[in-house]
Amino acid sequence: MSQRTQPQGQQQAQTSALVPAPALAPAPQQLVLPTDKTLQQATKLSLKTKKPICFYFYIDSLKGKISIVNDGDDRIIFKSEDEHTSPIINTYKSDSSFIIVTENTIYILSAETPVR
């Protein structure tokens, strides 16, 4: 009886097929969107003040990566020295979100955003 040998590349392919697959990564967290009520209120403010609505800081607010801080006499939304807003004029709470009106823009953030 002769024993058949396979080329080396095929042996490696068969061997790697026996290796168990890595564990699946955890499912990504569900993105929590602002409620319809919050979006409607922000839209009314946008039309009234003629300012755009921006979601630039929204996901970071959900992750706890930003805060509302005092910058001297003004309050601002702060992420880093390079990423922050103009001074805040008004802050409204709507359901689980803040609607924040700055000098230039309206932002929607998670109501869990720390205020310092």
trRosetta pair geometry for C-beta under 8 A, 3 or more apart (Angstrom, degrees):
i j d omega theta_ij theta_ji phi_ij phi_ji
6 10 4.4 -97 160 82 122 125
6 11 5.4 150 84 -55 112 83
6 14 7.8 70 79 -3 161 135
7 10 5.1 88 64 8 80 104
7 11 7.4 -147 97 -8 41 88
8 11 5.6 -55 -152 32 37 113
8 12 6.6 36 155 -19 68 102
9 12 5.9 -54 -153 33 33 110
9 13 6.6 33 151 -20 65 104
10 13 5.5 -51 -150 33 37 113
10 14 6.5 34 154 -16 67 103
11 14 5.9 -57 -151 38 32 108
11 15 6.2 33 152 -20 67 108
12 15 5.6 -54 -144 38 32 113
12 16 6.2 30 158 -18 67 106
13 16 6.0 -55 -146 37 28 107
13 17 6.7 35 151 -27 61 104
14 17 5.6 -51 -154 26 34 116
14 18 7.3 33 150 -21 61 101
15 18 6.0 -58 -165 27 37 111
15 19 7.5 44 143 -30 64 96
16 19 5.5 -37 -159 11 48 118
31 59 7.6 -41 -134 -110 106 98
31 62 7.7 51 -144 145 65 177
32 62 6.4 161 47 -124 101 131
32 96 7.4 -51 152 100 132 140
32 110 7.7 70 84 -105 121 109
34 38 4.1 -109 174 88 109 135
34 39 5.5 134 103 -53 116 84
34 42 7.6 26 138 -8 160 139
34 58 7.7 -84 -35 -141 107 131
34 94 7.8 43 -165 95 109 112
34 95 7.5 129 -164 68 70 125
34 96 7.9 -159 -126 72 58 80
34 97 4.8 13 -121 -51 100 159
34 108 5.3 -41 -62 169 151 143
35 38 4.7 101 55 4 77 100
35 39 7.1 -144 97 -2 42 86
35 94 7.3 -137 52 137 109 97
35 95 4.5 46 12 31 138 170
35 96 7.3 106 -22 29 108 86
35 97 7.2 -155 16 3 83 119
36 39 5.7 -58 -148 40 33 110
36 40 6.2 34 154 -21 67 107
37 40 5.8 -56 -148 36 28 111
37 41 6.4 26 155 -16 64 106
37 94 6.2 -159 117 177 97 112
37 95 6.0 120 70 -31 119 124
38 41 5.8 -56 -147 38 30 109
38 42 6.3 29 155 -17 65 108
38 94 4.1 145 -105 110 82 126
38 95 5.4 -93 -49 33 111 115
38 97 4.7 60 -138 50 153 136
38 99 6.6 -178 -163 -57 86 108
38 108 6.5 102 153 -139 118 127
39 42 5.7 -54 -145 39 31 111
39 43 6.2 36 153 -23 64 106
39 108 7.8 -10 -91 -88 61 160
40 43 5.6 -53 -147 34 31 114
40 44 6.5 34 153 -20 64 102
41 44 5.7 -50 -150 33 33 112
41 45 6.5 32 152 -16 64 104
41 92 7.0 -130 147 116 134 147
41 94 5.3 -167 46 -100 152 156
41 99 6.0 -125 110 -38 111 162
42 45 5.7 -54 -150 38 33 111
42 46 6.2 38 150 -24 66 106
42 53 5.2 81 153 -116 117 133
42 94 7.9 -132 -41 34 86 157
42 99 5.0 -156 -86 -127 89 124
42 106 5.7 153 -160 141 92 135
42 108 5.7 -40 -88 -68 154 115
43 46 5.5 -52 -146 34 32 115
43 47 6.4 29 156 -16 65 104
43 53 7.0 -46 -83 -38 53 146
44 47 5.9 -56 -149 37 30 108
44 48 6.1 26 155 -16 65 112
45 48 5.7 -60 -143 42 30 110
45 49 5.8 1 168 5 69 115
45 51 7.6 -34 134 55 86 106
45 92 7.8 -162 -65 13 149 145
45 99 6.5 142 12 157 156 135
45 101 6.3 -122 172 -79 135 120
45 106 5.6 132 106 -111 120 150
46 49 6.6 -66 -131 51 20 90
46 50 7.6 71 170 -101 53 9
46 51 5.8 -111 -132 72 63 64
46 52 6.6 31 -143 -137 115 18
46 53 5.1 -61 -77 -42 138 96
46 106 5.5 -109 -79 21 85 147
47 50 7.5 17 -171 -72 24 49
49 101 6.6 144 -35 -145 174 129
49 106 7.2 127 62 -54 136 115
51 101 6.9 113 62 -145 156 90
51 104 6.7 148 -141 155 113 32
51 105 5.7 175 173 -120 111 24
51 106 5.2 121 105 -23 114 91
52 105 5.8 -31 70 -128 81 84
52 106 7.0 -153 101 30 36 84
53 105 7.6 121 -121 -176 17 82
53 106 4.8 -38 -104 79 64 107
53 107 7.7 145 -161 -91 59 22
53 108 6.8 23 -172 -19 104 105
54 57 7.8 58 119 10 100 81
54 105 4.9 -4 4 180 126 132
54 106 6.9 148 17 74 73 50
54 107 5.5 -34 72 -96 90 71
55 58 4.2 -29 -169 -7 82 133
55 59 7.8 62 156 -17 96 79
55 107 7.6 137 -97 -149 27 67
55 108 6.1 -20 -103 52 75 100
56 107 7.1 -66 43 -121 87 107
57 60 5.2 -70 -162 54 61 113
57 61 5.6 69 140 -35 87 102
57 66 5.3 0 -166 -16 115 171
57 77 5.6 -109 -29 156 176 139
57 79 6.5 -152 -119 -53 106 121
57 85 7.8 -68 -27 -46 143 113
57 107 5.8 16 41 -163 114 132
57 109 5.9 -21 105 -94 108 102
58 61 5.7 -57 -152 29 28 111
58 62 6.9 27 152 -17 63 101
58 107 7.7 -166 -60 -176 78 85
58 108 5.7 17 -95 89 112 83
58 109 6.2 -147 -108 -104 55 46
58 110 7.4 111 -162 -30 61 77
59 62 5.6 -50 -154 32 38 114
59 63 6.5 26 151 -9 67 109
60 63 5.7 -62 -146 46 35 106
60 65 4.1 -85 -166 68 89 113
60 66 4.8 74 124 -20 113 109
60 79 6.0 1 150 -112 159 124
61 64 7.7 46 -174 -71 31 25
61 65 7.5 -92 -66 49 24 72
61 66 5.4 -49 -82 50 67 114
61 109 4.0 -180 -108 -158 168 89
61 110 4.2 175 131 19 104 91
61 112 7.4 136 160 68 84 79
61 113 4.6 -41 -151 -77 104 112
62 110 4.9 132 -81 -46 56 140
62 112 7.7 71 -124 55 40 120
64 112 7.2 -59 -83 124 84 111
64 113 7.9 176 -116 -113 49 51
64 114 7.5 54 -148 -12 83 104
65 79 6.4 29 132 -138 91 94
66 77 6.1 18 167 179 130 89
66 78 6.4 161 -162 82 81 44
66 79 4.6 -44 -101 -86 97 78
66 109 7.3 -104 83 -135 129 130
66 113 6.2 -23 90 -139 89 112
67 77 7.8 174 92 -153 29 54
67 78 5.7 -21 67 62 74 95
67 113 6.3 161 -122 175 42 85
67 114 4.5 -32 -123 76 105 93
67 115 7.0 167 -176 -93 87 21
67 116 5.3 25 156 3 137 112
68 75 5.9 23 172 176 96 111
68 76 7.3 -178 -151 89 60 31
68 77 5.8 -35 -99 -98 71 59
68 78 7.3 136 -117 15 20 85
68 88 7.1 17 -152 -36 111 156
68 91 7.6 40 -141 -98 160 147
68 98 7.9 -72 -49 118 141 172
68 100 7.6 -163 -103 -106 126 148
68 109 8.0 159 -53 77 107 166
68 113 6.0 81 -17 130 96 116
68 114 7.2 -162 29 100 72 48
68 115 4.6 -19 68 -113 109 72
68 116 7.0 160 80 24 54 65
69 75 6.9 172 89 -149 30 68
69 76 6.2 -22 62 60 78 77
69 78 4.7 -14 19 8 119 139
69 115 7.9 176 -75 -162 37 47
69 116 4.9 -12 -106 70 78 99
70 73 7.9 -34 -170 -142 96 5
70 74 7.3 148 -158 86 57 36
70 75 5.6 -43 -97 -95 54 71
70 116 7.3 -117 7 107 79 66
71 74 5.1 -24 66 76 92 89
71 75 7.0 136 15 -119 80 18
71 76 4.9 14 -6 5 131 117
71 78 7.6 145 -59 -67 114 125
71 84 7.8 107 -64 162 149 148
71 87 7.5 -130 58 -97 117 82
74 87 3.7 -82 -157 -117 133 114
74 88 7.1 143 179 29 85 68
75 87 6.8 89 56 -157 48 73
75 88 4.4 -40 88 37 95 120
75 91 8.0 -46 101 -37 145 127
76 84 5.1 45 145 172 130 111
76 85 5.1 -179 -163 63 87 79
76 86 7.2 -146 -120 119 103 12
76 87 6.1 -72 -77 -103 85 42
76 88 6.3 -175 -94 -21 32 91
76 102 7.7 52 -130 -119 68 123
77 84 6.3 173 88 -155 57 64
77 85 4.3 50 41 3 94 121
77 88 7.1 103 -29 -66 78 111
77 100 6.4 119 -53 105 121 162
77 102 7.5 -87 5 -66 105 131
77 107 6.1 -43 -25 68 161 167
77 109 7.0 -172 -123 -60 132 146
77 113 8.0 -27 -131 178 96 151
78 83 7.9 112 -165 99 43 68
78 84 4.6 -2 -111 -112 62 112
78 85 7.9 -104 -62 18 47 76
79 83 4.0 -32 66 100 117 113
79 84 6.4 -163 26 -73 69 62
80 83 4.7 51 43 35 87 93
80 84 7.3 -141 63 -40 38 88
81 84 7.6 -40 -152 -12 17 118
85 88 7.1 68 96 -63 129 76
85 100 7.8 124 65 122 172 129
85 102 4.8 -119 160 -94 126 161
85 104 7.8 -157 -169 47 90 101
85 105 7.0 -117 -143 55 115 114
85 107 6.8 -95 -85 -28 151 144
86 102 4.7 125 71 161 85 120
86 103 4.1 -80 126 39 135 109
86 104 5.1 93 21 5 142 105
86 105 7.5 124 31 20 106 89
87 102 6.4 147 86 -154 35 85
87 103 5.6 59 56 -29 78 110
88 91 6.2 14 173 -53 133 97
88 100 5.7 -58 -130 -172 112 106
88 101 7.1 100 -162 77 68 50
88 102 5.4 -59 -99 -98 47 73
89 101 4.8 -55 61 107 103 97
89 102 6.3 137 -1 -140 86 19
89 103 6.4 125 -43 -70 110 51
90 100 7.5 178 92 -152 53 45
90 101 4.5 18 52 45 89 115
91 98 5.8 -23 -166 -167 98 113
91 99 7.4 150 -160 78 47 51
91 100 5.2 -8 -109 -108 78 78
91 101 7.6 -147 -70 24 37 71
92 98 6.9 140 74 -163 47 59
92 99 4.4 -13 62 58 103 100
92 100 7.7 -162 27 -73 66 37
92 101 7.8 48 -4 -12 100 99
93 97 7.6 158 -156 88 52 44
93 98 6.0 -36 -100 -103 59 65
93 99 7.9 -164 -78 18 12 76
93 111 6.1 66 -141 -117 97 120
94 97 5.4 -20 71 69 83 91
94 98 7.7 129 24 -118 75 17
94 99 5.6 34 5 -16 121 110
95 111 7.7 -151 104 -25 50 136
96 110 6.9 -23 145 -152 87 70
96 111 5.1 -127 -176 17 46 119
96 112 7.8 2 -179 -24 91 88
97 108 5.5 -3 180 -171 134 93
97 109 6.5 145 -162 76 78 39
97 110 6.4 -70 -112 -117 64 27
97 111 5.6 -115 -85 -38 8 88
98 107 7.9 14 103 102 94 88
98 108 7.2 161 81 -154 54 46
98 109 4.7 -11 55 62 103 94
98 110 7.4 17 11 88 89 21
98 111 5.5 134 -37 -95 79 62
98 113 6.3 -75 12 34 135 125
99 106 6.5 -6 -176 -175 89 104
99 107 7.7 160 -159 82 43 47
99 108 5.8 -18 -104 -101 65 74
100 106 7.0 155 80 -159 48 54
100 107 4.6 -16 62 61 102 95
100 108 7.6 177 19 -83 78 25
100 109 6.3 19 -5 6 121 113
101 106 5.3 -20 -102 -105 67 80
102 105 5.3 10 51 54 108 71
102 106 7.5 -171 20 -83 72 30
102 107 6.8 40 -12 -6 109 107
109 113 4.8 -1 148 -28 128 147
110 113 5.4 133 74 -37 77 85
